[in-house]
Structures are given as C-alpha cells and as structure tokens.
Amino acid sequence: MTHANLVARAGLSQLLIVDVQTRLSSVMLQDAMQAITKNCGILATAANMLEVPVLISEQYPKALGATLPELLALLPNIKPVEKTTFSCLAEPKFSRQLTVDRSQIVLAGMEAHICVLQTALDLQASGKQVFVAEDAIISRNPANKANALARMREAGCIITNTESVVFEWLGKAEGDAFKAISKLIK
C-alpha cells in the first residue's frame, strides 16, 4: 500500500457513525462516552464542512433508543438507517446508501467489538478502505475494545484518531474550514 492509500481524503471518504444511541450510551463508562460523543461530533461537523457524506446507523432503536440528540443536531439532514443486523453492511437499506464512488469509510460509534467490528470487517472484505477513529469508538468493557482494534488492524483496517482524520480531510492549514475545525478540537 502506498503512502497515499494510508491517508483519509475528503473526496474519497464517507463517515459512518454506528449505533451511538441513548439507551446504549447509558451503560457505557460515562467519561469514555463523553469523549466519544465529542469526537463523533467533531467528525460529523468536519464531514459537513468538507462535504464528506455521512451515514448513521441505529441498532434496533425500539430497544436501544434513538441516536444521541446532540449528534442528530449536527446532522439535521441525515436520517439514521435502522437495523437489526450487527454489521451495517448486512442491512440492505444501509448498503444502498453507501456512496459508490467513495472508496474510504471512516468508522466511529459503538460497540467496538460487535457492530463496529463486524461492519469494519465486512467493509474491508467488500473492497472499501476502512479507517477506524480509535478515540471515537467504545465498548462497555475496554478490553473488548482493545481486542476489536487488534482484530480490525490485523484485517487491514487503518486505526487512526479523530484529529488525524479531520486534518487529513483538510489537507492544508488555510481557509474557513481549517479555522472552524481548529476551534472544534481545542
């Protein structure tokens, strides 16, 4: 893989926020949950500014609740895709919304060792290049998150972080988007 293939590009990327839902978030370690909510928000805001398409999934919202309102507020035009499958790719409505000409998928959400992992592995197997924002995913048990990250890395996913992704999307330190995104991460 060349260096160019290891960098997230705004024109090649699509952001996927997996199952960041109200009832599910309440059983997470709250400090970690606040951090991933903030980082998902940064990714969503940057994606909006840089015209990176965004998808949101919800795992069985009748039981696990809707996507966190603070994230939905940042993405008012995005309708979450409901699913009961663990992998987003196994849900036909989701697959139809994947942007065909976007070869890179940036993943955030929960739980790292279930829906994020299965989605990442399926996306990777389908030929997409998967970037996992390590500081924007969570599991109830930190050991499960660590195991999921190791598995995704072994499968060829690029394990990265929120700031790396948004600055790779930006590409240069100039313009209104740079100023706005710089303020977000302070």
PADODREN-950871 format. One line per field, with one value per residue (C-alpha): z, y, x; residue in one letter. Coordinates in nm, 4 decimals. Layout:
PADODREN-950871
c3 <- c(Z, ...) .
c2 <- c(Y, ...) .
c1 <- c(X, ...) .
type <- c(A, ...) .
END
This chain:
PADODREN-950871
c3 <- c(0.0000, -0.0909, 0.1454, -0.0452, 0.0367, 0.4089, 0.4250, 0.4604, 0.1798, 0.1982, -0.1680, -0.1172, 0.2303, 0.3749, 0.7527, 0.9270, 1.2846, 1.4198, 1.6853, 1.9142, 2.0818, 2.4038, 2.5942, 2.4777, 2.5779, 2.9321, 3.0043, 2.8906, 3.1181, 3.1256, 3.0877, 2.7830, 2.6479, 2.6771, 2.4880, 2.2005, 2.1776, 2.1461, 1.8859, 1.6837, 1.6893, 1.5607, 1.2808, 1.1895, 1.1879, 0.9816, 0.7399, 0.6921, 0.6272, 0.3837, 0.2018, 0.3218, 0.3056, 0.6442, 0.7350, 1.0792, 1.1846, 1.4732, 1.6169, 1.6975, 1.8186, 1.9823, 2.2492, 2.2360, 2.1746, 1.9046, 1.8094, 2.0714, 2.0139, 2.0260, 1.7269, 1.5323, 1.5870, 1.3983, 1.1105, 1.0655, 0.7106, 0.7939, 0.8619, 1.0587, 0.8999, 1.1351, 1.1519, 1.3496, 1.1900, 1.3731, 1.0548, 0.8858, 0.5519, 0.6143, 0.6152, 0.2525, 0.3274, 0.4527, 0.1592, -0.0810, 0.0927, 0.0709, -0.1753, -0.4590, -0.5621, -0.2068, -0.1527, 0.2081, 0.5069, 0.8372, 1.1256, 1.4663, 1.7194, 1.9331, 2.0369, 1.9094, 1.9441, 1.7940, 1.5363, 1.4630, 1.4274, 1.2069, 0.9907, 0.9531, 0.8574, 0.6026, 0.4533, 0.4269, 0.2612, 0.0142, -0.1066, 0.0908, 0.2734, 0.6377, 0.8788, 1.2426, 1.4669, 1.7835, 2.0076, 1.8599, 1.9319, 2.2606, 2.4242, 2.7712, 2.8546, 2.7495, 2.6980, 2.4310, 2.2545, 2.2621, 2.1180, 1.8438, 1.7492, 1.7246, 1.5044, 1.2775, 1.2441, 1.1581, 0.8931, 0.7254, 0.8684, 0.9418, 1.3093, 1.3458, 1.5576, 1.5171, 1.4774, 1.2227, 1.0131, 1.0127, 0.9356, 0.6606, 0.5196, 0.5356, 0.3789, 0.4439, 0.7165, 0.5440, 0.4789, 0.6773, 0.7283, 0.8805, 1.1200, 1.2233, 1.2669, 1.4633, 1.7092, 1.7426, 1.8613, 2.1226) .
c2 <- c(0.0000, 0.3398, 0.6352, 0.7982, 0.4992, 0.5438, 0.8938, 0.9728, 1.2085, 1.4171, 1.3478, 0.9715, 0.9353, 0.8626, 0.8849, 0.6139, 0.6681, 0.3309, 0.2963, 0.5936, 0.5604, 0.6897, 0.3659, 0.2005, 0.5027, 0.4926, 0.1605, 0.2848, 0.4297, 0.7902, 0.9631, 0.7490, 0.8062, 1.1847, 1.1621, 0.9565, 1.1768, 1.4802, 1.3059, 1.1803, 1.5394, 1.6706, 1.4120, 1.4937, 1.8692, 1.8366, 1.5997, 1.8560, 2.1380, 1.9348, 1.7687, 1.4179, 1.2093, 1.0802, 0.7710, 0.6939, 0.3505, 0.2589, -0.0917, -0.1829, 0.1658, 0.0370, -0.1200, 0.0855, 0.4308, 0.6868, 0.8380, 1.0863, 1.4162, 1.6169, 1.4194, 1.4400, 1.8173, 1.8352, 1.6286, 1.7569, 1.6212, 1.2683, 1.0032, 0.7117, 0.3672, 0.1230, -0.2284, -0.5486, -0.6987, -0.6359, -0.5493, -0.2393, -0.3982, -0.6833, -0.4303, -0.3704, -0.0151, 0.0716, -0.0817, 0.1201, 0.4424, 0.3721, 0.6187, 0.4075, 0.6498, 0.6808, 0.4135, 0.5093, 0.4647, 0.6360, 0.4460, 0.5765, 0.4505, 0.1515, -0.1130, -0.1554, -0.5344, -0.6038, -0.3703, -0.1583, -0.4689, -0.6665, -0.3601, -0.2883, -0.6470, -0.6591, -0.3208, -0.4308, -0.7587, -0.5640, -0.3675, -0.0465, 0.1057, 0.1324, 0.3958, 0.3419, 0.6500, 0.4791, 0.7716, 0.7752, 0.4100, 0.2474, -0.0811, -0.1379, -0.3295, -0.1557, -0.4979, -0.5794, -0.2501, -0.3300, -0.6763, -0.5322, -0.2765, -0.5530, -0.7636, -0.4706, -0.3791, -0.7425, -0.7386, -0.4390, -0.1550, 0.1659, 0.2527, 0.6290, 0.9077, 1.1951, 1.4717, 1.2763, 1.2142, 1.5733, 1.7181, 1.4589, 1.5619, 1.9270, 1.8663, 2.2206, 2.4851, 2.7501, 2.8621, 2.8853, 2.5106, 2.4944, 2.7810, 2.6264, 2.2755, 2.4050, 2.5671, 2.2403, 2.0394, 2.2845) .
c1 <- c(0.0000, 0.1410, 0.1524, -0.1334, -0.3538, -0.2895, -0.4362, -0.8064, -0.9105, -1.2279, -1.3055, -1.2753, -1.4297, -1.7675, -1.8250, -2.0259, -2.1416, -2.2541, -2.5257, -2.4486, -2.7888, -2.9422, -3.0122, -2.6913, -2.4823, -2.6218, -2.4449, -2.1016, -1.8335, -1.9520, -1.6118, -1.5355, -1.8873, -1.8481, -1.5182, -1.6586, -1.9671, -1.7390, -1.5190, -1.8167, -1.9416, -1.6078, -1.6069, -1.9686, -1.9081, -1.5904, -1.7657, -2.0447, -1.7970, -1.5886, -1.8815, -1.7971, -2.1177, -2.2366, -2.4378, -2.5782, -2.6965, -2.9248, -2.9347, -3.2951, -3.3955, -3.7167, -3.4969, -3.1761, -3.3199, -3.2504, -2.9163, -2.7968, -2.9801, -2.6553, -2.5239, -2.8501, -2.8494, -2.5165, -2.6571, -3.0132, -3.0475, -2.9334, -3.1964, -3.0489, -3.0705, -3.2419, -3.1014, -3.1171, -2.8070, -2.4806, -2.2910, -2.4300, -2.3409, -2.5866, -2.8737, -2.9845, -3.1114, -2.7635, -2.5807, -2.7963, -2.6873, -2.3143, -2.1667, -2.0288, -1.7543, -1.6190, -1.3536, -1.2778, -1.5062, -1.4277, -1.5899, -1.6973, -1.9505, -2.0356, -1.9953, -1.6421, -1.6335, -1.9761, -2.1323, -1.8231, -1.6038, -1.8452, -1.9129, -1.5397, -1.4603, -1.7459, -1.6498, -1.2872, -1.3920, -1.6097, -1.3074, -1.3540, -1.0584, -1.1603, -1.0318, -1.1328, -1.1197, -0.9950, -1.0948, -1.4479, -1.5400, -1.6341, -1.7328, -1.8762, -1.5577, -1.2318, -1.0686, -1.3299, -1.2495, -0.8772, -0.9419, -1.1655, -0.8977, -0.6373, -0.8673, -0.9503, -0.5813, -0.4959, -0.7718, -0.6086, -0.8146, -0.6263, -0.6529, -0.6403, -0.7927, -1.0353, -0.7769, -0.5740, -0.8855, -1.0084, -0.6645, -0.6118, -0.9501, -0.8422, -0.5018, -0.3777, -0.3770, -0.5842, -0.9374, -1.2589, -1.2928, -0.9432, -1.0242, -1.3564, -1.2168, -0.9174, -1.1612, -1.3552, -1.0573, -0.9296) .
type <- c(M, T, H, A, N, L, V, A, R, A, G, L, S, Q, L, L, I, V, D, V, Q, T, R, L, S, S, V, M, L, Q, D, A, M, Q, A, I, T, K, N, C, G, I, L, A, T, A, A, N, M, L, E, V, P, V, L, I, S, E, Q, Y, P, K, A, L, G, A, T, L, P, E, L, L, A, L, L, P, N, I, K, P, V, E, K, T, T, F, S, C, L, A, E, P, K, F, S, R, Q, L, T, V, D, R, S, Q, I, V, L, A, G, M, E, A, H, I, C, V, L, Q, T, A, L, D, L, Q, A, S, G, K, Q, V, F, V, A, E, D, A, I, I, S, R, N, P, A, N, K, A, N, A, L, A, R, M, R, E, A, G, C, I, I, T, N, T, E, S, V, V, F, E, W, L, G, K, A, E, G, D, A, F, K, A, I, S, K, L, I, K) .
END
